[in-house]
Amino acid sequence: MATDLRLKEGLSEITEAIVATYVECRHINHLGHRPLPGREAVIEVLCDLAEILFPGFARRQNLHMGNVEYHVGDLVDGLHDKLTQQIARAMRHDCDPHANPLDFEALAQQKTIELLRKLPDMRNVLEQDAESAFLGDPAAKSHHEIVFCYPGLEAIAVYRIAHELLLLGVPLIPRMMTEHAHSKTGIDIHPGARIGPGFFIDHGTGVVIGETCDIGKNVKLYQGVTLGALSFPRDAAGNIIRGMKRHPTLEDDVVVYANATILGGDTVVGHHAVIGSSVWLTHGVEPYTVVTLEKPSLRIKGPEARQAKPASFEI
């Protein structure tokens, strides 16, 4: 520990300068008596939901049909309380503080029950996602390997939870969930995107799926694919117009290979189309279309060239 106590005398001045910015920089403060959803609590909710959606693959082992109902019942009961508290916090933060007060806990409980009721249907969709991954990846040895190891399925599962919460009108928490999955998997799926069943992301790192994307059934993406906005429409004052369709539509059975970029709300990729690697696409294509770049021209220098003229570098 430092021993020069004279340096510590300036700490109070530093503190005052920091606190002064809390008045000047208001957009990056959250001061008051309306606590935000907790990051750790939301992650814990995701872990509990993963335990329900994929039983036997997460924390609890030795589950079987004789004890799984008790285990799931315990998780559902805990999720009721955890989700109700976190959703109430998110809704309270998002409301107008000058409006008539609402019973946020009661509203949050209703939304929690609605989400929990959707879990059976969500499992049926995730079953199709896992099957699509198994059929689409010859390296996969089993469905269990996909559930246990594949980051694509993990990111898709979190997205499907977050999307349902977004449809229920829950603020903040859906984005917290998908950004947590993004940090773990490198796959960035906005909870507002609409994605059909049988969705498969192979490898996954660097995939970006924008808020207003529409993706049909049995679509397959490879790593580095961007489904983004071509431009941001602005009003007369130069402010971004929010809520418009900005991201592309991929119809059923589309395949998009690595590092392709597809942009624009008017861009529709027809069903059964194939978009090749590194393609930059800003307009729609018809069904069954194959879009590829022309074969690149490679320049290769053999070892004899290096021997004849050694490389030199200047600094």
N, C-alpha and C positions, 0 to 999 in steps of 0.2 A: 504494500500500500504506500502511496506517495506520502511524504512526510512534510512537505512545504505547506504549512497551513495558511500562509499568506495568499496562495493561489486560490484557496477555497473561499476567500472573502468576496471574490467576484461572482460567486454562484448565484447569489440573490439578484444581482443585476441581470445575469443571463436569464433567470427565471422570469423576471418582469418583462424582458424583451420578448420572450416566447409567448407569454400570456397576452401581451399587447396585440400580437398577430391574430389571436382568437376573435378579436373584434374586426380586424381588417380583412381577414381571409375567412369569410363565413361559409363558403361552400365546402370546406374540408374539415368542418367542426360538426360534432353532434353533441351539444350540451343541453341539459335540461332533465326532465323527469319522464321521458318516454324511451325506455331502453330498446335498443335494436335487437333483432334476432342474433343469437350467439353463433359464431362460426363453428365452435366445437359441438354445440348442441345440434346444429343442422347436419354436421358430418355424422354424429351419432344416430340421428334419424335415418340417414342413408344406410348406415351399417345395419340397423334393425330391419329396414325394408329389404335390403339385400338378403338377409337371413330368411325372410319370408318368401321372396321371389325365387331364391336359389337355395333351398334348404339342404343342409349337409355340406355346402361348399365354403361356408364362412366360419364362424366362431364355434358353433356347436356341432360336435360329431356324434356318431352312434345314434342318429335319429332313425326311427322306423315308424310304420303306420300305427304302432301301439302307443307311441309317446309324442308323435309330432303334433297332434291336435293340442295337447296341453302346452307344448313349447310355443306354438304359433299363437295360442290364446294369450299367453303371458306377454308375448311381443306386441300383439295388437292392443292389449290393455295399456302397456307402457307407451306405445306410439300415440294412443289417444291423448294422453296427458302431455307428452313432449310436443307433439305437433300443435295441439291447441294453444299451448303457451307461446310457441314461436310464431305461429300464424297471427295470433292476437297482437304480438309485438309489431310484426310487419304491418298489419292493417292500421294500428294506432299511429305508427310513424307516418304512414302514407296519407292520413286523413288531414283535413283542414282543421287546425287547432281551434278555430273560431266557430266551427259548425256545431250543431247540436250534438251533445255527447251520445255515443253509441255503446252498446254492450258488446265490446270487441271479443270478449271471451266466448259469448254465446254464438256470435257469428263464426268465430274460429272453430268452435266445436262442430258446427254444421259442416263446414268445409272439410274438416278432418274426417268426419264420418263418410262424406261423399268420396274422398280420396280412398279411404280404406275399402269402400264398396267396389272400387274399380280394380282392386288388386287381382281378383281372379281373371278378369279380361286381360289385364296387363300380362299376366303369366302366359296366357294363350298366345299373345303377340310375340313375347320373348321366345317362346318355343319355336315359332316360325323364324325368328331372327337367328337362333342357334342352328336350326336346320339349314337355313340358307348359307351360313358360314361353313357348315360341314360339307355341303354339296359343292360349295364354290372354292374350297381350298384343299387341294390334294395332300398338303402337308398335315392336315388335321387327322389325327389317329382316332378320335372319338368325340362325341358331343361333350363328354365330361371335360376333355382337354380344352375345348372352346370356352366353356363356362368358367373353368378354373384359371385359364391362362391368357385368354385373348383380350387385349385392352379395348378392341372395337366393341365387343359385346358389353363390356362394363360401361363404356361411354354411352352406348345406346340405351342401356337400362336406366342410367341416371337421367338421360334426356327424357325418356318416357314418363318417369315419375314427375320431373320438373314441368313437362308439357301439360300434364293433367292439372297440376297445381296452378299453372298459368291460366288454363281454361276456367278454373274456379275463381279467378280474380285475385289470387294471392300475390302480393307484390314482393319484391326483393328475394324471397327464398328460392324461387325457381332458378334465378340467375346465380345465386350463391351455389346451388347444387351443381349446375353445369360447369361453372368455373372451377369448382373443386375437381370434377372429373377431368376438365381440361388440364389442370396442373398435374394430375396423376398420369394421364394417358397421352397428352399432346394432341388430343382431338377436341376441337372447339365446335360444339353444336349449340346454337341458340335455342332456348326452350320454346320460342315462338314458331320455329319451323314445324311444318306438317309432314310427317314421314310415315309411309305405309308399312305394313308388315313384311317380313322377309328381307330386312335391310342388313347389309353386310359391309363392313369397313375392313379391308384387308391391310394388315400392318398398322396403318392408321396415323402415324406421326405426321403432324402438319395439316391434317384435314380441317377445313373451315366451312361451316354450313351456316348461312346467314338467317336472320330472323324471319324473312318472308319467303323462304324456300318452300316449294311444294315438291315432295318426292313420292313417287308411286310405289307400287308393290315390287318386291324382288329386285331392288336396285343394288348395284355393287360399286363401291368406290375403293380406289387404292390410295396409298399414302400421298400426301402433298396436294390433294385436290382442293381447290377453292371454289365454292359456290357463293359468289359475292355480288356486290352492287357495282354497276357500271358508273354511276354518278349519283350524287345526292341532290334531289330537287329542292330548290329554295324558293321562298316567297319573295314579295317585292322588297322586303327589308333585308333580304340576304340570309334569313334564318332557315335552317334545314326544316323541310316539311316532313313531319313524322307520320307513320302509319300507312304509308303508301307501299305498294308492291315494288320492291327494289331488287329482289333476288330471283334466280331462275327457277323454272319448273322442269323436273325430270319425270317423264312418264314411266309406266311400268317396264321392268326388265331392261333398264338402261345400265350400261357398264361404262365407267369413267376410269381411265388408267392414270398412272402416277403423274403428279405435278401438272395435270390439266387445270386450266382456269376457265370457268364459265361464269359470265357476268350479265346482269341486267334483268329487270323484272319482266321485260317482254320476251326474254329468251326462253323458248320451249324446246326441249330435246325430246323428240318423239319416241314412242315406245320401241323397245328392242334396238335402239341406236347404240353405237359404240363410239366413244370419244377417246382418241389415242393419247399417248403420253405427251406432255408438254404442249398440248394444243391450247391456243388462246381463242375462246369462242364468245362472241358478243351478239350473235343472232341465232334464231331458231333453226333447227334441222328437222327434216321429215322422219317419220318412223323407218326403222331398218337402215338408216344411214350409217356409214362408217366415215368418221372424220379423223384424218391423220395428217401429220406434217410430211412434207417431202423429205426423202432420205437425206440426212445431213452429209456434207462433204468433210471427211476426216483427213487430217494431215498427220502422218506418222513418221517420225525420224528414227531410223534404225541405229543400232550400236556403232556401225562403221562411221556414221556421220558424227557421232559424239567423239570418236577417236580422232577423226581428221581435224576437228575444230572444237577444242574444249570450250565449254561455256565460260563466260566471263561475266562478272557482276561489278557494277559501279555503285558506290555509296555517296 
